[in-house]
Amino acid sequence: MKKRELIREASSFRDPSGFVFYSGNTIYRQVNTSYKNDYLHFKNSGLCKKLVDEKLLIPFREVSNFKSADSEAFAVLKTETIPFISYPYEWCFEQLKDAALCTLRIQRVCLEHNMSLKDASAFNIQFLAGKPIMIDILSFERYKEGLPWVAYLQFCQQFLSPLLLMAKVDSRLGMVSGIFLDGVPLDLTSRLLPKSSYLNFSTLAHIHMHAHNQKKYGKSSSSVRLKSKALTKNMFLGIIDNLENLIRNTKYSNGQTEWGEYSNMMNYTQAAFENKKKIVKSYLVRQQPKSVWDLGANTGEFSRIAAGLGIFTISFDFDHAAVNTNYLQIKKDGETNILPLLMDVANPTADLGWAHEERKSLQKRGPSDLVMALALTHHLCISRNLTFRLIASYFQKIGKSLIIEFVPKSDSKVRTLLRNRKDIFPWYNQKTFESESSKYFRILKRDPIGNNSLRIVYLMERKK
């Protein structure tokens, strides 16, 4: 195989064991010579096969004839593709909880093969076919009896802290992980948690006392090691047991969702709703997209129409309870084509991390073949003061085709939005909507929902 142009993944610079790179649309991971012995043990001990068989680790294979220009290369691995890379601050509570339990399960299996996770980053977990899976093949090292778990602090900061804050304080605090990319500081978590959390031994040990020890001994793990007893494998397993029990018993109550169940939000008849679903399905069949981004998806009612057609669908909403409910439905029904994520369309995920390149914005992870924006535009216009032109301009950047719903001012939902504010939207009408949208998209079809509803669904295709 001849040498080719390689594009290195911008976020893959922290681990000296290797890095991720791309050749065309194919994802590879280089294993550096410095990681040779750990990699060979990982591969030959049976750990690799066990994790892949249990669908805890992304499948991969060695590419023996890959010509790398990097002299540090020991091996090159070709990995299965993840259709969409998501981040922990875009996950709901139940997604983060499952990702945490997945990580602990992997650590348990590692110990059975005399290995251990050397890092427990939440960014090493992605969702594939509705379930969490580890994507970092170089996170494993040979286990050394007596030494503490080097990834323990990272696990507590990136998984346990946001989970407890979401469950015990406010679900919106999960988004704090987008500020603290290396994990929510334990001292901050300790201060934010209610005083009653001190009465739970596990929370006391893993958060409050852990934060106290950090302050006392500093962040250097070697300082703590000198003060601690040797950690036997049984003690290590005991820590994993305790963390698993704490996380499993940490519950999140949806409470009063802002948007509620989709069926309770409709202001039109069931017949109109069924017709709207038929219209959307017909547009999807016509366009035949491979990917759909459903913006303002609520609990995923229309996302499931796309997923039912075999289309990989991302179901975005900014309401945590709605996303959480959507994910639980996916688990219950074993759905594999839907990924629910937290996202405020008016404030989408931005580029974060080193040089604004480590974690990609929503736009850079696109475009999707098709974007759906149903019962959304009036909220963006009236509540967020966005014009039709601004909305169309952004949608053109993230989607090749668009299914969008226009909701007229006479609609009760628009009247509700205008009830407590001055109407400064003389341009909010169908004519302006079509005129401004046409600057960025070609209107292919328009269909009224009918059955006493004046709403109209459009199919558009972006202009080149």
N, C-alpha and C positions, 0 to 999 in steps of 0.2 A: 504494500500500500504506500503510495507516494505521500510526501509531506504536504500538508494543507494549511490554509489559514485558520488559526485557532482564535476564538474570542473567549477571554477569561471572564467568568462571572464576577461582577463587581463586588459582591458580598462575600466572596470566597477568598479571604486574605488572612484570617485570624489563625488558622490551623497550620502549623509547620509540617503536618503529616501529608498534606496534599491540597488539591484545589479542584474546583469544578470549572469546566470550560465547554464551549460549544463548537461544533463543526457543522455548519449548515443548521438544520433543525434537530440535530442529534446531540444528546447530553452525554458528556463524559466526565469521569473523575480521575485525576492523576493521583497515584500513590507514590509518595516520595520514598527514596531509599532509607531515610531516617525512620520510616514507619514499617520497614520490611518485616522485622521479627514479629511485631504485634499483628500485622496483617496476615502473615502466614499462620500464626496460631489461631487467629479468628477464623480463617478459612479451613484449616485442617482439624480443628478441635470439634467440629460439628456444630458450633454455635451459629455460624452463618446459615447453614441449611435449616437449622431449627427455627431461627427467626424468620427466614423467608417462607418456610412451610406454614408457620403460624400467621403469616401476613402481618408481621410486626416490622419487617424491614423491606425496603424497596428491592425488587429483584434486579440483579445485575449479572454481567458476565465479563470476563477478561477479554480484551482485544489484543491478541498476541502479536499481530503484525502491524500495529499502529506505530508510525514513525513520529516520535516526538522530538522537538528541537530542544527540550529541556533536559539538561544533563542529570537533574535530580530524580528523574522518573525511574521508578522500579517497575510499575505496572500501570496500565490504563484500563479503566473499567467503563463499560457502556451500561447505562442505567435505564430503567423504564421511565417513560415520560409522565410527569404530573401535569394534567391538563390546565391547572390554574394554581399558581403559587399564592397562598393566602398567609396572613400574619396573625399572631396571637391576639393583637388588639382589634382584629376584625372578627374574632370568634365570640360566640355567646358562651354563657356559663357552662352548659352541658358539653360543648365542644372542648373547652379548655380542660374540663374535668376528665373527659375521656382521653385527651392527649396526655394528661398527667398520669393517669392509670396505665396507659400504654407504655410510657417511659419507665414506670416502676416495674411493670411486667418484664420489660426488656432487661432491666438491671437484675431482676431475680434470675432470669434465664442465663444471663452472663455469669453469675456466680456459680451456677451449675457446671459451667465449662471453664472455671478458673479465669474468668475475665471480668472486667468492670467497665462501666461508662466513665470516660474521663471528662465528659461534659454532658450536661443535661439541659441543653438549650431548647426552649419551646419552639424556636425557629427550625430545629431539626425535625419537627413533626409537620406533616402535611396530611390532607384528607384525600383519600383515593377510594372511589366506589363507596362513599358514605362513611368510611372508617378512618381513624388516625393510623398513620404509618410513619416509621422513621426513614429519613432520606439520607442521613449522613453515615456513610459506610466506614468512615475513619474515626468514629467516636469511641472506639473500643481499645482497651489496653489490658495487658496481663495483670491479673489480680495479685496483689502482694499482701500476704497475711500481716495483720497488725496495723496497717496504715488506714487512716480515715478515708471516707469517700470524698474524693477531690471535687466531685460535682454536687455535693450536698447543698452548699450555699446557693449555687446557681439554680438548683431545683426549687429551693424554698422561695427564691426571689422571682423566678419566672413562672412558676406554677402555683405554689401554695399561697403566696401573698395575694395575687390578684383574685384567686378563688375565694379566699376568706373575706376579702374586701367586698367582692360582689355579693356574697351571701349574707354577710353580717352588717354591711354599711349601706352600699348602694350599687346596683348593677352597673351603673355608668362608670364606676371606678375601674372596670376592666380595661377601659381605654387609656388608663394611666400607663399601661405597658408600652404605648406608643410614644410616651415621653421618656421613660426609663427603658431603653432598648436592651440594656444588660440585666434588667430585672428590677422590680420595685424594691427599694431599700428596706431592709427589715425594720430599721428604727422608725421609718415612716409608717409602715404597716402596723407596728406595735402601738404607735400613738393614735392611729385612726381607728383601730378596733375598739369595740366597747369594753368597758372594764370587766364585764361578765366573761369575756374570753379568757381571762386569767384563771378562771375556775375549771377550764378544760385542760387537762394535763398535757395532751398532745400539742395544743396551740401554745400553751405556756412554754413547752420545751422547744418546739421548732421555730417559733416566732419570737416570743418575748425574751426568753433566756438566751436564745441564739443572738438576738439583737444586742442584748446586754454583754455577752461575751465578745461580740465583734467590737463593741466600744471599748471594752476593757483591754483586749489583747491586740486590737487593730485588725486590719483585713488580712494580714499575713497568716496563711494557714499553718506555717511552721511554728509561729508563736503559740498557737492553740495546741498544736501537737505536743509541744514540750510539757504542757500542763495536763494533758489527757492520757488516759490509759490506752494500751494497745487495743485496737478494735478487732476482735475475732470475727470469723465468718458468721457464727451464730448471732453475735451482737449486731452485725451488719444486716442480717436477715430480719432481726427484731426491729431495726429502724425502718426497713422497708414495710414490714407488717404494720407498724404504727402509722406510717405515712398513708398507706393504702386505706386503713380503717378511718383515719381522720378525713381523707378526701371523699371516700364513699359516703360517710355520714354527714358531710357538709351538703346541705340542701339549699336550693334556690327556689324561692316562691315567686311565681310570675306576678302575682298580685294584680293590680289594675293596669292592664296594658293601655297605652294611649289610643291604640287603634282597635283593640278588641278583635274578635273573630270577624273574618271578612264578611260572612253572611249577615252579621249584625250591623255592618257599616253601610250596606247598600240602601240607596234611596230610590231604587227602581224595582220593577217587578221581577219575579223569578223567571218569567218568560223572556224579559229583556236580558237578564243575566245569562240565560242559556244561549240566547242568540249571540251575545257578545263572545261567549266561549267558542261558538261555531265560527264566527268571523275570525277570531284570533287563530284558531286551528287551521282554517283555510289559508290564511296568510303564511303560516309556518310551512304548510305543505307546499305552497307555491315557491317559497324562497329556498327551502331545503338547507337551512344553515347547519353547520356542524357545532356551533356554540351560540348560546343565547345568554344575554345579561338582562335579567328582569329587575328593573329599578323600581323601588317602592313596592316590593312584592308582597308585603305583609306576611302571611303564613304560607305563601307559595301556591295559592289556588291556580293561578295561570302558569306558574313555573312548571306545574305538573302536567299541563297540556303539552308543553315543549318536551319535557323529560319522557312523557309517554310515547313520543314520536322517536325516541332514541337519541335526542339531542342533549349534549352536556349543557346544563343550565345552572347559572349562578343566580341565586335568589337574594337580592340585596334589600335590606330595610334598615332604618335607623332606630326602630323600636326593639329594644332588647327582648322583651317578652315575646314579640311576634317571631323573631329569629329563633329564640329558644324553643318555642312551640313547633316551628317548622322543622328544626333539627330532630326533636323527639319523634315527630311523625315519620321522618326519614328512617330513624332507627327501628321504629315499630313495624314499618312496612317493608324494611329491607331495600329501600330505594337506593340506586347507585348512580343516577344521573343528575342529582341535585346537590349543590353546595350552598347552604344558606350562610350569608355573611352580614355583619353589621356595617352599614355604610350610610352616611348622610350625603345624598346626591349633591346638595348645595355646598357641602364641605367634604369632598371625597378625599380618600387617603392620599397624602402627599409623598414626595420623595423624602426619605429620612436616612439617618445614619451618616457615616463618613462620606464627605464630599457630595452629599445628597444623592448617593448612588447605591448605598448598601441595601435599602429597602425601597422597592419601586412604587411609584404612584399608581393609582388605578389606571390612568391613561396609558402609562408605559407598559402595563400588562395587557393591553388591548392591541388592536381593536377586536371586539367580538364580531362574529358574522352578523348578528342581529341583536338589536336592543329593543326591549319592550318598556314602554313608559305609559302604563295604564292608570287612569285616575290619579295622575301625578302632576301634570302641567299646571293645573289651577293652583295647587299648593305652592309650586315654585314661583308662580307669578304673584299671587295675592299675599302669601305669607312671607316670601323671601325677596320680593321686589325684583324678580328676574324678568326680562322681556322675552318675547317669543324668539327674537333674533339671538339672544345670548344662549337660550336653551338649545335651539337648533344648531348653533355653531359648536357647542360642546358635544352634543349627541353625534354630530358628524365626525368628531375626533375619536369617539370610542366605539362606534358601530358602523358597519357597512350598509346595513338595512335597519329600518326603524318601523316598529308598530307603536303608534301613539294615539292616545285618546284625547279628543277635544271636549271639554265640559263647558257649556255656555253659561253666561251670567245668570240666566233664568233658573239654572239648576239650584236645588236647595242647598247643596254642599258649598257652592260658591257664595250664595247669600249668607250662609253661616259664617264663612270666612270674612265677609265684608261687614258683618253685624257690628263689630266693635272697632271699626277703623273707617277712615274716610276713603271713599272710592276715588283713587287717583289713577285709575286704569281705563281711560276712555278708549284706548287701543285694544282692550281685551274683547275681541270678537272673532268670529270664524274667518272673515275676509282677511284680517290682518294676520291671523294664525297661518293661513295658507300662503299668503304673500311672503311672510318672513321665512317660513319653513322652506319655501321654494328656492330661496337663495342658496340653500345648502343641500337640498334633497329634491329628487323628482318624485312627485306624488303619483304612485301607481294605481292605488285604489282608495276609495272612501266609502264606508258603509255605515249608515245610521243604525244604532242599536234598536231603535223602534220600540214598540209596545209602551207608548206613552213617555219614552225617554228621548230627549233631544241630543243626547251624546252621540258623537261620531267617532268611529275608529278608522285610522288611516294606515295604509301601507306605503312606506317611502323607501327610496334607495338613494344613497348619497351620490352627489355629483363628483366626477373626477376632476 
